């Protein structure tokens, strides 16, 4: 009996010790992810938000103190330069130490500058909506939609399988359309100012080619919407096109051009008006392919480059959180989400919080 009691105590203590180690970075710094542990101790844990509580203390180099702006260092478990935002390997204190906080005033200033520079935006006379009728859009100036960036976006809208869970695979010609669209919007003043703001604020490196790669990764590189699913989605497909989950859920679709065209083609039926606020933001309820979405907010009349610019800035500056600013003297909040189960940064969703 005495021997059994001693052994039981030993096993219990060993178990407690092992459990303690599973929640600690003791002797684990830099090791690859291991599901046997409750938390991780490598640079990826910063991105996936599963670092052990003592990671910053025990793992050498797991801080940006004295390292802001230094080039990639393979001897360190995390990085402290602009590319780490893109690759998801920033140290946990990167933003407060190296970037500081982008103030609401600074964010509002750049958003207002983008609004003022959006020369492709439709004027109030270019479209008419009726929130009490059977159709939301009663008139849209077709000439206005012939602008290059609008046509580039429209070409992409039919490239996707909107059913979540069904594998996406873009053809060579569809990939060429993506390249053309990116080249077109990146040449606009709106996207040039977006690049300047992000580079000057330290969110990206000061390279237009890197900026293009980031836009490609954010919006167009395909990913699985669920962690164990097939490659079935992208930021562009979700936000700008919309997706259907099974037979009961409409997901995404936060773009007025897609809404208008789907309504015009009979695939979307406007149900009711919920919220409308300045500047040109509306949140209607509707049926898409027979499935109801109770609220889907989007800008009205804005250009594709403006929508992409606003959502991109919010995704990079306020990842997985609310991005708050003022536009045309009105408070605006954009909610952003990342795909956490894929390395790098992709838009899982971005939409008005209303």
Beta strands, then each sheet from edge to edge (+ up, - down):
strand 1: 127-129
strand 2: 137-140
strand 3: 243-245
strand 4: 249-251
strand 5: 268-277
strand 6: 281-288
strand 7: 291-299
strand 8: 322-327
strand 9: 330-338
strand 10: 347-352
sheet 1: 1+ 2-
sheet 2: 3+ 4-
sheet 3: 5+ 6- 7+
sheet 4: 8+ 9- 10+
end
